[in-house]
Structure formats: structure tokens, C-alpha cells
Amino acid sequence: MGYQIWNRRYTGSKYKLSDWITNLITNNCQGSSFCDIFAGTGIISYSILNKVTSLIINDFLYSNEIIYKAFFDNKPYNIEKLENIKSLYNKINIQSISDNYCSQWYGNKFFSYNDAKIIGYIRENIDFLSTEINEKERNILIASLLYSADKVANTVGHYDAYIKGKDIIDRFVFDLIIPYDTKDKNIIISRCDANNLAKNLKCDIVYIDPPYNSRQYSRFYHVLENLACWEKPQLYGEALKPTPINMSEYCRSNAVIAFNDLIESLNCHYIVVSYNNTYKSKSSSSKNKLALEEIQAILNYKGSLQIFEKPHQYFNTGKTTFSNHKEFIFIVKVGD
Ligand SMILES: C[S@@+](CC[C@H](N)C(=O)[O-])C[C@H]1O[C@@H](n2cnc3c(N)ncnc32)[C@H](O)[C@@H]1O
């Protein structure tokens, strides 16, 4: 068993489109260095891994950075040690552990009370183990906890709200993620604002998949961010969110300015952009902040542009109806 990188629920994940996207990239771009600058789940980095020698994986969320380090960092780890810790975690006697930050805030809300208690206990224990485990092992344990917790979360797939009015069953099981073999690869993992990273980046191909609408990822995945950072802040409101950090310009009305600045800054041979046509959606939170024509105009300036499209069913929580869904890939050959 064990978790693969795509075994999580994530708004805008390109998992189902990853073969299509990576084939377009390998058939239309040349180069051995690749940057996934809004990497999200990291599925596109995973799909392209065997086709490049150098990979830069970036996202501004803490939880995503830990997940990338767990799966991709080319550092040693002891799998037997991790398997032993996993079996200890799965033998925890719920009666023997005390109430903690996680059970107090999230118990009977985002998780069952007992599941929240175990999740909080394990997160605390990972920090406690710090003298016995190295950095890669720590990242693997935290990433494994994030995947295991996400699997049993009482949500529709993100943490903007929890599901109310039903009994939440105890079902938490701790399982390990399965790290990838990245020896012989140059892997760089960063947690930067994409526009800042772009100013200092030099690589052959840059893949750009920004948020499409007003839904802020740091607010959607705040529970996982909180578990990753484990600073135990005060939480607010119905959805128990911390004070906002990492609010993306791409989710605001000046997304066009941010996108233009990003494209202008890039020093690379090919730019690949993912986009979908929810721009005219009736729900304001699903409405795109960037119109297809705006992206096209900005990219046209940078070099010769090819556009590919494919029908696709988007993630939504049931409130939004989209028809004629299409996913687009823009490929620019820079300076052509
Ligand atoms: C549409 S998702 C990417 C999905 C990804 N391609 C996948 O297949 O899983 C957009 C990502 O951009 C990140 N993000 C948003 N604004 C950012 C910024 N200014 N700098 C870096 N990352 C950002 C979000 O955290 C989110 O993970």
C-alpha cells in the first residue's frame, strides 16, 4: 500500500490530464530543465520526472513544500525505521492519550473527535522524534500524516467548510507516502511567490498553472497548512481558519497584472500554461480572474504561440454548474 503523490483531493489537480499535458510538453518543447512554478499536488512534476534532468518544484504553501520534499528530495531515509514508527502509530490506544490542539479545534468538525486526537498526537510526536529521525524522514512522516488525515477529513475535498449534521465515524489509519527515486536528477524545491521566483529563474521549460478564480488555496487547505507548520495558532470563524497568509494575487481582480509581470520576468525557452474556460461561470467564486483572450494576448507578446484544447469535467462542490468545459494548454516558444 502507501500513498502516491496523486492520492489526495486537491482543487485544480491536473492528475486526470497529466498524460495529455506531459505528452504535449515532450512533443512541442525541447530542453532538460523544467520548472513547475505553481506545482499544487506536484503531479505534473512527477509525470515529467523521467523526461528531464533538472526539476524545480515550487508552490507557496508550506504543506505542499513538505510533500514535495518527502516525495522528491534526493536524500537518504531508513524505510524500516519509518515502517516501525507507522506500526506504533497504528497501535495508539486512544484512551491513553490526552486531548490536544487538534482534537480541541477540529474534533467532531473536520475529523471525528478520536481521529483528531490521534492526528494531533502523531504531529506532536513527529517533532518529539527530531533527534532520532533525519530531515527526509521527518518530511516523509509529516507528508504521510497529511495524506492520511486528508483521507478521513469530514469535507467535500477542501477545508473551506466541514460537513455538518452527520455522525463522523472514526476511520483514521496512518500510512506512509512512497518516495520517488530521484538519484541522477537535480531537484530544487522552493516555497516562493511565483512572481518572485520567476525573476531569478533560468531553465528551459516553465509550466504555469495558477489559481483560476477567487478561491484562495491557503484558505481552502488551511487545516493541512496548520498541521504542516504546527505552530498552533488561534483559529477563527465557522471554518476555524487562522489569520490569512499567502493570499494570491491570481485570485484577485489584478490577476492580469500579476500574470503579465510573471510572463515578462521569465527567462526560459518555452512557457506552457494551463487554463480552463470557467470564466463565464454563474458562481462568482468560480468565475475566472483571467480571460482566455487576455492570456493569449500576453503570451503572444513573448513568442510564437500554439493552443491545444480538450473537454474536461472540473472539480466543483455541487453549487456550480459548468457546461462546455474545456481545458487549454498554451505553449509559447520564447522569442520566436
Ligand atoms: C491550480 S493549482 C496547481 C495545480 C497543479 N498543477 C496540480 O496539478 O496539482 C494552483 C497552485 O498555485 C499555488 N499558488 C497560488 N498563488 C501562488 C503564488 N503567487 N506563488 C506560488 N504559488 C501560488 C496554490 O497554492 C496552488 O497550489
PDBQT file of the ligand as one rigid body, heavy atoms in Angstrom, charges set to zero:
ROOT
HETATM    1  C1  LIG A 401      -4.322  25.289  -9.954  1.00  0.00    +0.000 C 
HETATM    2  S1  LIG A 401      -3.280  24.915  -8.598  1.00  0.00    +0.000 S 
HETATM    3  C2  LIG A 401      -1.989  23.985  -9.349  1.00  0.00    +0.000 C 
HETATM    4  C3  LIG A 401      -2.414  22.570  -9.583  1.00  0.00    +0.000 C 
HETATM    5  C4  LIG A 401      -1.265  21.675 -10.010  1.00  0.00    +0.000 C 
HETATM    6  N1  LIG A 401      -0.838  21.932 -11.359  1.00  0.00    +0.000 N 
HETATM    7  C5  LIG A 401      -1.688  20.223  -9.878  1.00  0.00    +0.000 C 
HETATM    8  O1  LIG A 401      -1.842  19.539 -10.903  1.00  0.00    +0.000 OA
HETATM    9  O2  LIG A 401      -1.895  19.767  -8.750  1.00  0.00    +0.000 OA
HETATM   10  C6  LIG A 401      -2.500  26.449  -8.258  1.00  0.00    +0.000 C 
HETATM   11  C7  LIG A 401      -1.423  26.400  -7.172  1.00  0.00    +0.000 C 
HETATM   12  O3  LIG A 401      -0.787  27.679  -7.131  1.00  0.00    +0.000 OA
HETATM   13  C8  LIG A 401      -0.422  27.969  -5.786  1.00  0.00    +0.000 C 
HETATM   14  N2  LIG A 401      -0.264  29.441  -5.754  1.00  0.00    +0.000 N 
HETATM   15  C9  LIG A 401      -1.217  30.393  -5.837  1.00  0.00    +0.000 A 
HETATM   16  N3  LIG A 401      -0.668  31.617  -5.906  1.00  0.00    +0.000 NA
HETATM   17  C10 LIG A 401       0.677  31.439  -5.866  1.00  0.00    +0.000 A 
HETATM   18  C11 LIG A 401       1.787  32.319  -5.935  1.00  0.00    +0.000 A 
HETATM   19  N4  LIG A 401       1.599  33.638  -6.046  1.00  0.00    +0.000 N 
HETATM   20  N5  LIG A 401       3.028  31.802  -5.895  1.00  0.00    +0.000 NA
HETATM   21  C12 LIG A 401       3.206  30.459  -5.769  1.00  0.00    +0.000 A 
HETATM   22  N6  LIG A 401       2.192  29.566  -5.711  1.00  0.00    +0.000 NA
HETATM   23  C13 LIG A 401       0.947  30.054  -5.762  1.00  0.00    +0.000 A 
HETATM   24  C14 LIG A 401      -1.554  27.405  -4.951  1.00  0.00    +0.000 C 
HETATM   25  O4  LIG A 401      -1.126  27.103  -3.648  1.00  0.00    +0.000 OA
HETATM   26  C15 LIG A 401      -1.948  26.157  -5.757  1.00  0.00    +0.000 C 
HETATM   27  O5  LIG A 401      -1.310  25.011  -5.239  1.00  0.00    +0.000 OA
ENDROOT
TORSDOF 0
